[in-house]
Amino acid sequence: MNIFTIDVPLCKDFGRILKKMNKKVTFLEDPLNQSHLFEDSSDLMKSLFILPLHISKDSWQQTSLFALAESHEIPILFIYKRALGMEPPQALPEKTFYETMAVPADSVEVRIKLKSLKNISMQLFSAKLKGQELEKIHQKSARSLRIAKGIQLSSLPLSINNEDIEIKGLFQPSSDLSGDLFYWAEVDDRIYGFIMIDIFGKASTQPL
């Protein structure tokens, strides 16, 4: 995991704790121009940002890193010093997940918090994979329905219009496929056969 933060006293102190735990910490001087250092998305939490909980609007480094976390979906660990009458933070992320932690903290607390973030990341990654798999299944089903619809339409009879009889049909399914079909044909001289098919059941599996 690559950990990124900024050069402010609170983050520097926390960075020392992380380095004692043999965690690699990179202090960003110009986050916008150093975005190539971290990877997009929260997949398996390849990157983590450390930020003060109370971000100063006057600090372009803090606001830039906050914005980058949102746009790249990189998780954030917000740190703060516990105090009486502490004001709520001005903003919290809406497009990425985060945790908060009071400092100073010992290495056990930090390990638990990092593990918690990792677990959340794994769950989100798993959910994303399931969503992608469901989308593939949906696309495959849609292709199968299009093919089946083409076969069904191609099986319909042509209109008959001669001096003896005029036969036309209207085929209008309520969805992609219909469970009701018809067919006709001239089986002999002036003799016509009609077939009506009504398939019992619901959904697309019956007409398929």
Phi and psi in degrees as a GROMACS rama.xvg file:
@    title "Ramachandran Plot"
@    xaxis  label "Phi"
@    yaxis  label "Psi"
@TYPE xy
-98.164  123.805  ASN-2
-108.223  129.833  ILE-3
-123.746  142.287  PHE-4
-151.786  -170.886  THR-5
-124.078  162.974  ILE-6
-86.3169  74.1416  ASP-7
-126.007  153.36  VAL-8
-50.8743  -46.0986  PRO-9
-60.7935  -44.2236  LEU-10
-72.8225  -33.6748  CYS-11
-64.3507  -42.051  LYS-12
-63.8258  -41.6279  ASP-13
-68.7329  -35.2489  PHE-14
-61.743  -34.454  GLY-15
-64.407  -39.8335  ARG-16
-61.473  -44.2528  ILE-17
-64.2056  -39.7949  LEU-18
-66.3497  -34.58  LYS-19
-65.0174  -23.7787  LYS-20
-90.8916  11.2708  MET-21
63.9376  31.6987  ASN-22
-94.3078  136.284  LYS-23
-80.307  123.585  LYS-24
-122.769  128.761  VAL-25
-112.336  124.639  THR-26
-91.6852  121.273  PHE-27
-92.7807  128.077  LEU-28
-90.8297  -36.6065  GLU-29
-135.153  81.1055  ASP-30
-52.2331  -40.8992  PRO-31
-63.2187  -37.4324  LEU-32
-91.1696  0.57017  ASN-33
-116.291  16.635  GLN-34
-66.3853  -16.2108  SER-35
-68.5989  -13.0572  HIS-36
-76.6144  -26.5218  LEU-37
-114.114  158.224  PHE-38
-97.9067  148.983  GLU-39
-65.6481  155.955  ASP-40
70.6396  163.531  SER-41
-96.1224  13.1507  SER-42
-57.1159  116.748  ASP-43
57.7333  17.0906  LEU-44
48.8119  60.4574  MET-45
-70.0929  -26.8879  LYS-46
-132.148  151.503  SER-47
-142.012  136.722  LEU-48
-104.29  138.761  PHE-49
-109.6  123.997  ILE-50
-139.076  150.942  LEU-51
-63.7359  140.738  PRO-52
-62.4395  -40.4399  LEU-53
-95.5555  88.7077  HIS-54
-73.3673  132.591  ILE-55
-84.579  123.768  SER-56
-64.385  -20.2202  LYS-57
-80.6126  -12.2953  ASP-58
-96.8789  107.006  SER-59
-67.4281  -26.1091  TRP-60
-65.7594  -44.8789  GLN-61
-67.1014  -46.7659  GLN-62
-66.2869  -35.2361  THR-63
-65.7806  -44.3891  SER-64
-66.5263  -37.8403  LEU-65
-61.0839  -46.4299  PHE-66
-65.2741  -39.143  ALA-67
-65.1396  -38.6456  LEU-68
-60.9595  -41.1126  ALA-69
-66.2408  -47.6311  GLU-70
-70.7019  -32.4519  SER-71
-99.1095  2.16053  HIS-72
54.8293  47.752  GLU-73
-99.798  129.08  ILE-74
-64.3584  154.449  PRO-75
-125.059  138.14  ILE-76
-108.613  108.873  LEU-77
-85.8683  131.721  PHE-78
-116.59  150.11  ILE-79
-156.353  157.384  TYR-80
-95.3326  124.042  LYS-81
-64.878  135.415  ARG-82
-153.928  154.892  ALA-83
-70.9559  141.409  LEU-84
66.5778  30.841  GLY-85
-67.6073  133.956  MET-86
-80.4185  150.698  GLU-87
-68.1187  153.908  PRO-88
-65.9589  151.41  PRO-89
-69.2781  -31.1954  GLN-90
-154.58  148.726  ALA-91
-130.652  151.701  LEU-92
-64.1249  148.043  PRO-93
-116.455  -15.8912  GLU-94
-113.447  1.48028  LYS-95
-144.736  164.541  THR-96
-94.5759  160.996  PHE-97
-153.461  163.398  TYR-98
-133.862  161.36  GLU-99
-122.014  153.539  THR-100
-151.849  131.978  MET-101
-81.1173  141.1  ALA-102
-122.553  153.896  VAL-103
-70.5648  151.598  PRO-104
-134.768  151.482  ALA-105
-88.3165  171.32  ASP-106
-63.4812  -31.6149  SER-107
-64.6859  -45.9114  VAL-108
-60.1724  -43.1436  GLU-109
-63.9253  -43.5584  VAL-110
-60.6868  -42.3084  ARG-111
-63.0438  -42.3983  ILE-112
-66.5336  -41.8706  LYS-113
-65.643  -38.0271  LEU-114
-64.543  -39.4818  LYS-115
-61.3636  -45.7197  SER-116
-61.6002  -40.5083  LEU-117
-63.0652  -42.5326  LYS-118
-64.163  -42.3662  ASN-119
-61.1182  -43.9276  ILE-120
-59.9475  -43.559  SER-121
-62.5082  -41.1269  MET-122
-65.3929  -42.4746  GLN-123
-66.1243  -38.9044  LEU-124
-63.3685  -42.8696  PHE-125
-63.1025  -42.3962  SER-126
-64.2157  -37.2834  ALA-127
-65.6136  -42.1962  LYS-128
-62.5093  -42.1531  LEU-129
-62.7813  -40.6372  LYS-130
-62.7426  -41.2731  GLY-131
-64.9809  -39.1728  GLN-132
-66.2686  -41.7158  GLU-133
-62.8781  -36.7644  LEU-134
-66.2585  -38.574  GLU-135
-63.7599  -42.6594  LYS-136
-62.5243  -42.117  ILE-137
-62.3183  -43.7829  HIS-138
-64.3623  -40.1593  GLN-139
-64.9748  -42.2455  LYS-140
-63.6929  -40.1453  SER-141
-63.3222  -40.0184  ALA-142
-64.6269  -42.2245  ARG-143
-62.5129  -40.2271  SER-144
-65.8263  -38.8058  LEU-145
-63.6181  -42.1546  ARG-146
-64.5224  -45.1855  ILE-147
-62.643  -38.4593  ALA-148
-63.607  -41.2704  LYS-149
-62.8466  -40.9031  GLY-150
-65.1338  -42.4529  ILE-151
-63.5427  -43.687  GLN-152
-66.2866  -38.0101  LEU-153
-69.8284  -18.0767  SER-154
-85.9879  -7.17595  SER-155
-72.9639  146.85  LEU-156
-77.3224  156.959  PRO-157
-80.2133  154.937  LEU-158
-65.276  150.474  SER-159
-116.95  128.44  ILE-160
-145.856  100.889  ASN-161
-138.179  -171.795  ASN-162
-67.7089  -18.2012  GLU-163
-93.9805  -37.756  ASP-164
-156.096  153.791  ILE-165
-128.924  121.474  GLU-166
-126.005  124.806  ILE-167
-135.845  154.767  LYS-168
-133.595  153.282  GLY-169
-119.081  119.367  LEU-170
-115.068  110.016  PHE-171
-138.646  85.9294  GLN-172
-65.0475  150.57  PRO-173
-76.3305  -18.4218  SER-174
-137.761  -154.875  SER-175
-63.0989  -41.2834  ASP-176
-121.199  157.443  LEU-177
-118.225  144.938  SER-178
-91.6745  -1.23492  GLY-179
-114.798  127.869  ASP-180
-133.553  161.437  LEU-181
-142.492  159.271  PHE-182
-156.648  147.541  TYR-183
-143.794  159.904  TRP-184
-163.705  152.244  ALA-185
-84.4182  108.575  GLU-186
-87.6404  -21.134  VAL-187
-158.474  179.186  ASP-188
-60.1576  113.679  ASP-189
62.1468  21.0321  ARG-190
-119.351  124.724  ILE-191
-120.928  140.754  TYR-192
-110.324  138.641  GLY-193
-122.423  136.499  PHE-194
-126.326  130.067  ILE-195
-118.594  131.107  MET-196
-120.278  125.193  ILE-197
-126.945  107.722  ASP-198
-89.8488  126.754  ILE-199
-75.5743  147.922  PHE-200
114.192  173.441  GLY-201
-120.611  171.02  LYS-202
71.1271  -176.005  ALA-203
-82.9437  -14.0956  SER-204
-66.8819  -31.9842  THR-205
-68.0513  -53.8267  GLN-206
-64.0519  -30.1403  PRO-207
